[in-house]
Amino acid sequence: MASPLNQSQTLGEATRLLREGGFQQADPIELQPNGELRVFEDVRSVVGVVFFRSWTQLASNWPGAQAALVDRISSRFKRSDAKSWDGYLVLLTSDGAPTAEAVADVRRDTSRLRKLVGTGSDLTSIESVAEVLLPVLPLELDGAESLQSSLLERIPGMVEAHGVDPDLAAAAIASFEANRSPMEGIADWRTQS
């Protein structure tokens, strides 16, 4: 089994990935007793990244990191700004959590920010940092257009297997591809049938 990444490796890769993903790095937030919350922003969201030396520190101190990031967001954005509602706190440690349930408890707490958690069992390679950050990184769309057309071409056959006329599905898809509501295509199909 590979050993977990250290703080420098983890934060360095997280910073690189977020910057390459279109995030701008803002001024960090100093955390007490000792630590730093790195802050990143893109046009839609704010992401705070913090590394704790142990799971015990993470479990005890993530609420303080959350409060600091919420304060930063509140001071910079009005409630009506989309960014004020789209905040993420990325909590990282090279230590292992005592149980999977302990990690899940932190992730499920979405009262103020969404939490992404990476522990020593998650952070075993530089590539694994991207897996932890996946929910905030931009989608890789290479080949997405061909995947979409391939899927759209298969839909009539898929619905026919469930008793739906494939021409009806084709009409809905044609309407969608013409940037109209699929329901318009269905209505047109019904009047012509």
C-alpha positions in Angstrom: 0.0 0.0 0.0 1.3 3.4 -0.9 2.1 5.9 1.8 -0.1 9.0 2.1 1.0 12.3 0.6 2.5 14.9 3.0 1.2 18.4 3.6 3.4 20.1 1.0 2.6 17.6 -1.8 -1.2 17.7 -1.0 -1.5 21.5 -0.8 0.8 22.0 -3.8 -1.3 19.7 -6.0 -4.6 21.1 -4.8 -3.4 24.6 -5.6 -2.2 23.6 -9.0 -5.4 21.8 -9.9 -7.7 24.7 -8.7 -5.6 27.3 -10.6 -5.6 25.2 -13.8 -9.4 24.8 -13.2 -10.0 28.5 -13.5 -9.8 29.5 -9.8 -8.0 32.6 -8.6 -6.2 32.3 -5.4 -7.2 34.9 -2.8 -5.5 35.9 0.4 -5.3 33.0 2.8 -7.0 32.9 6.2 -4.8 32.3 9.3 -6.4 29.7 11.5 -5.8 29.3 15.3 -3.9 27.6 16.9 -1.8 27.2 13.8 -2.7 26.6 10.3 -3.8 28.3 7.1 -6.9 28.1 5.0 -6.1 28.6 1.3 -9.0 30.4 -0.5 -9.8 30.1 -4.2 -12.6 31.7 -6.2 -14.0 31.2 -9.7 -17.0 33.0 -11.2 -19.5 30.7 -9.4 -18.0 29.5 -6.1 -15.5 29.9 -3.3 -13.3 27.0 -2.2 -11.3 26.9 1.1 -8.6 24.2 1.4 -7.0 23.3 4.7 -4.6 20.5 5.7 -4.6 19.1 9.2 -1.7 17.0 10.5 -4.0 14.4 12.1 -7.6 13.2 11.9 -8.0 14.3 15.5 -7.0 17.9 14.6 -9.3 17.8 11.6 -12.3 16.5 13.6 -11.7 19.1 16.3 -10.9 22.1 14.1 -12.9 21.9 10.9 -15.8 24.0 12.5 -13.3 26.9 13.1 -12.1 26.6 9.5 -15.7 26.6 8.3 -16.5 29.7 10.4 -13.5 31.5 9.0 -14.5 30.8 5.4 -18.1 31.7 6.0 -17.0 35.0 7.5 -14.8 35.7 4.4 -17.7 34.9 2.1 -20.1 37.0 4.1 -17.8 40.0 4.2 -17.2 39.9 0.4 -20.5 39.0 -1.1 -24.1 40.0 -0.7 -26.7 37.3 0.1 -28.1 37.7 -3.5 -24.7 36.9 -5.1 -24.5 33.3 -6.4 -21.1 32.8 -4.8 -22.5 33.5 -1.4 -24.4 30.2 -1.6 -21.8 28.1 -3.4 -19.0 27.5 -0.9 -16.9 24.4 -0.4 -14.5 23.5 2.4 -11.9 21.0 1.5 -10.5 19.2 4.6 -7.3 17.2 4.1 -5.1 15.1 6.3 -2.5 12.4 5.7 -3.8 10.6 8.8 -6.5 8.0 8.6 -9.9 8.4 10.1 -11.0 6.1 12.9 -14.0 5.0 10.9 -15.7 5.6 7.5 -18.7 6.9 9.4 -16.6 9.6 11.0 -15.6 10.9 7.6 -19.2 10.6 6.4 -20.5 12.6 9.4 -18.3 15.5 8.4 -19.2 15.3 4.7 -23.0 15.2 5.5 -22.8 18.4 7.5 -23.9 20.9 4.8 -25.3 23.4 7.3 -23.0 26.3 6.1 -20.7 24.9 3.4 -20.3 21.7 1.5 -17.4 19.6 2.8 -15.0 17.5 0.8 -12.8 15.3 2.9 -9.5 13.6 1.9 -7.8 11.3 4.5 -4.6 9.3 4.3 -6.4 6.4 2.7 -7.7 8.7 0.0 -4.4 10.7 -0.6 -2.0 8.0 -1.7 -0.8 9.6 -4.9 -0.6 13.0 -6.6 -3.4 11.9 -8.9 -5.6 11.1 -5.9 -5.8 14.8 -5.0 -7.8 15.4 -8.1 -10.3 12.7 -7.0 -10.9 14.5 -3.8 -11.4 17.8 -5.6 -13.5 16.4 -8.4 -16.8 18.1 -7.3 -15.3 21.5 -7.6 -13.1 21.0 -10.7 -14.4 21.8 -14.2 -15.7 18.8 -16.2 -13.5 17.3 -18.7 -15.5 17.6 -21.9 -13.2 15.9 -24.4 -15.4 13.8 -26.6 -18.6 15.0 -24.9 -20.2 16.0 -28.1 -19.7 12.6 -29.7 -20.9 11.0 -26.5 -24.1 13.2 -26.5 -24.9 12.4 -30.2 -24.2 8.7 -29.6 -26.6 8.7 -26.6 -29.3 10.7 -28.5 -29.1 8.2 -31.4 -29.7 5.3 -29.0 -32.7 6.7 -27.2 -35.4 5.7 -29.8 -34.3 2.1 -29.6 -34.1 2.2 -25.8 -37.6 3.6 -25.4 -39.0 1.2 -28.0 -38.0 -1.6 -25.7 -40.5 -0.1 -23.2 -43.4 0.2 -25.6 -42.8 3.8 -26.7 -43.0 4.6 -30.4 -39.4 5.3 -31.5 -40.7 8.1 -33.9 -42.1 9.9 -30.8 -38.7 9.8 -29.2 -37.1 11.0 -32.4 -39.5 13.9 -32.6 -38.6 14.9 -29.0 -34.9 14.6 -29.7 -35.2 16.7 -33.0 -37.0 19.4 -31.0 -34.2 19.3 -28.3 -31.5 19.6 -31.0 -33.3 22.6 -32.5 -33.1 24.2 -29.1 -36.8 23.9 -28.5 -38.6 22.1 -25.7 -38.8 18.3 -26.3 -42.5 18.6 -25.4 -43.0 20.8 -28.5 -41.7 18.0 -30.6 -44.0 15.5 -28.9 -47.0 17.8 -29.5 -46.1 18.3 -33.1 -45.7 14.5 -33.6 -49.1 13.9 -32.0 -50.9 16.3 -34.3 -49.2 14.8 -37.3 -49.9 11.2 -36.3 
